Amino acid sequence: MPVERVSQGFKDISMSFKRNPLNDDLIALKNINAIARSIKNIVFTGRGEKFFNPNFGSRVSESLFENMDEVTAVTIKDEIEYSIKVYEPRVKVINVNVIAQYDSNEYSVSITYTVVGIDVPPQALEFVLLPAR
C-alpha cells in the first residue's frame, strides 16, 4: 500500500511586492492562495518568458489570436491541463472548462482541482483570457 504524503503547508510571496506593516517583510500568500496564484502564473506565462527555464509556462497566449471557435477552446483547455500537470505537482486537476464568449472576444476559464497533501475540499479558480499584445 503506497504511503500518502501529508504537507505542512505552502507559502509564496505576493506579486504585489507590498510590505507587511507588522514586520516589514513581503506579504506572503499561504496554502490555497499560494497555489491559486501559482496556477494563474503558469497559465499566463508564455513559454520562453522565464529566464533559465524556457519550457516553463503554457502556450495559451498563442491560441488567443486564432479564430474563436470550439476547436480553439479545446486547444486552450488541453494546454492548461498539460501545463498544470507538468509544472504544479501540488495539485491534481479535476476539470478544466473553457467557454468562448463571442460577444466580448474572450474565453471564460474555470479550473477545479484538489490540493495534494492537504485535507481541503476541491478548489475552483475562475478567470478570463483576453487577446492582448
Stockholm file with secondary structure:
# STOCKHOLM 1.0

chainA/1-133         MPVERVSQGFKDISMSFKRNPLNDDLIALKNINAIARSIKNIVFTGRGEKFFNPNFGSRVSESLFENMDEVTAVTIKDEIEYSIKVYEPRVKVINVNVIAQYDSNEYSVSITYTVVGIDVPPQALEFVLLPAR
#=GR chainA/1-133 SS CCCCCCCCCCEEECTTCCBCTTTSSBCEEETHHHHHHHHHHHHHSBTTCSTTCTTCSBSHHHHTTSCCSHHHHHHHHHHHHHHHHHHCTTEEEEEEEEEEETTTTEEEEEEEEEETTSCCCCEEEEEEECCCC
#=GC SS_cons         CCCCCCCCCCEEECTTCCBCTTTSSBCEEETHHHHHHHHHHHHHSBTTCSTTCTTCSBSHHHHTTSCCSHHHHHHHHHHHHHHHHHHCTTEEEEEEEEEEETTTTEEEEEEEEEETTSCCCCEEEEEEECCCC
//
